Amino acid sequence: MFFINKITAHHVVDFAAEELKKYLRMMMPRCGEIGIAYCPDATDGFRLGLMQDFGLDVSEAKDTDLDDILHIDTDTAGGIIAGSNPRSVLLAVYKYLTLNGCRWLFPGIDGEWIPTKAIEAVQYHKMADSRYRGQCNEGAEYQPNMIEAIDFTPKIGLNIFMIEFDNPKYYYDCYYNHQSNPHREAEPITPETVLQWKRQCEAELSKRGLQLHDMGHGWTAEPFGLDSTDGWVAGNEDAGEEILQYMAMMDGKRALYNGVALCTNFCMSNPKARAIVADGIADYAASSTNVDYIHVWLADAANNHCECDECRKMIPSDWYVMLMNEVDERLTAKGLKTRIVFICYLDTTWAPETVRLNNPDRFSLLVAAITRNYYEPVAKHIDTSDVVLPPYERNNCRFPKSANEHLAHARLWRARCPVPSLVYEYHFHTVQYKDLGVFGFAKLVYDDVHGYRSNGYDGIIEDCTQRAYFPNGFSFYVYASALFDASVSFEELKEDYFRHAYGEDYREVIAFFEALESVASFKYCGGGMSTDPKKSIYYNPAYAESIRKVAAIADGFAPFVQAHKNMPLRAQTVAYRLLWRYLEYAKGIANAFALKAEGKGVEAQHAYSSFFEDYGKYELEMERWFDHHMIWFGMNGIFGNKDNPPEY
């Protein structure tokens, strides 16, 4: 009989004990009841708690609240499962289960691969190689999926979940309005409902001890009374002079940028305007003490900063750091320890020239390489000291095209604001959909994780859909695994994921994706093989013939997939069912890419639109892992749409 003793009294340890019990009983369905009790002096059974409560050394961590150390020392009857903080205890439980054969391949119960077997002894000790490992909500969200995504996060070793916006209704609208799918009827939701759902998400994060990162954009709007709940949608037409006096001046006029509050910067040289924003942030922090990090970003638009005479005296990043100092003053006055994250993004890519942080201990720097290409990985140990960066030109900035150039800018930021630094990435936004063969993209993710780490960054938060699992979850598995343990090889991860997801014939599936990669490479689909970029970054007529081979590869593989659609394990059935639908998807998208390669942009747009509109009939079947809206959004960026067809 098994027993679980909680050495540390903490609600996350309570949850960790329940999770251990649940999965032990699933692994050993005839083992009988597994009792749980708080017993700090226990010497037998499973003992769960902080390493410090076991007298274990945690000196390798610079900050035990932030650094996750996992310590496992068990035999077949129990033993110690511990961590450097409560979250790490939960991570250690999942690691123990993983080392006993469990896998979490997709979010939700249908993604669980739980063997039926007796437990084995485990000895394991590891501090995560990256401090920050997480994701930020994006895409088309629906609430059951958000809860599954949060539940999945620690199971694969991640420790952060960010929820962008005070009220993320825009992202929920992308799903519930079903704008991208004519096969589904709109299901409108209210801001009040979404705010309740956000609080539910926060409670689920707290249950697991995950770091909650909050907000991001919105601070240039909400403190002034401008509603940004609808995101990047024009509104606030009734904004009067009392509000507009604080907005950025462009072309001699103060107004909302393109009518969108979320995209409008404010006059940062105006002390009263900065005070309104700083007070708004401090008040938010005071009422949101469950938030670990508040992200303070400026408007989500480029080349639209204030042109008044006072603002011109410094570049936006200097005014931005001045604002950070004023935020710190207010948080200090309120006795708040809330951490603040500021961002190297768009116009603030250029580092401050004169203003410095007064209290670096409160802050972290987020480097968002949003304008980079994704067919070149981040180089390891790059020397950016000789990179010639263009000077800042107010509202006429040329943004970096490579991740390495972004890091050259960030080097100056880090020198002038020496604080912990992490990366905000966009791999799983829409980039993932540009690789039909999966492996090119997955290897880029792997290389980028290692590249950023080798250049001194403390981790990554992905701006991503919470349904990044089509045709499978391999790339996200690579992301999470490499962040936690840099020593694991790409080939080890491939072998492990595919063997569990597809069963004993998994090598056939690997060969299929390798075949797709060989004829429709990620570099081409990512826009890196054009023979005439003036026409299109996809223009390459000679490559069209290669892309058209996708159809034959998919058709040739169909009998194999059909024979494997019903597997003994549910997670494998899910994997093959997704792969079955992916065969049709790959053929449809490849046809559009082939036309694009030939310079037939209008024909490519029609082919894509016709295919994808029909493909929407499968969304409900796959929606727990397949984000129909984000694929639609991403592919519109390549092929255009019926209202804006491309010229080529």
Beta strands, then each sheet from edge to edge (+ up, - down):
strand 1: 3-6
strand 2: 35-38
strand 3: 46-50
strand 4: 69-75
strand 5: 78-83
strand 6: 103-104
strand 7: 112-113
strand 8: 122-127
strand 9: 132-138
strand 10: 160-164
strand 11: 211-216
strand 12: 249-250
strand 13: 253-254
strand 14: 293-296
strand 15: 339-344
strand 16: 363-368
strand 17: 421-425
strand 18: 459-465
sheet 1: 2+ 1+ 3+ 5+ 4- 8+
sheet 2: 6+ 7-
sheet 3: 9+ 10+ 11+ 14+ 15+ 16+ 17+ 18+ 9+
sheet 4: 12+ 13-
end
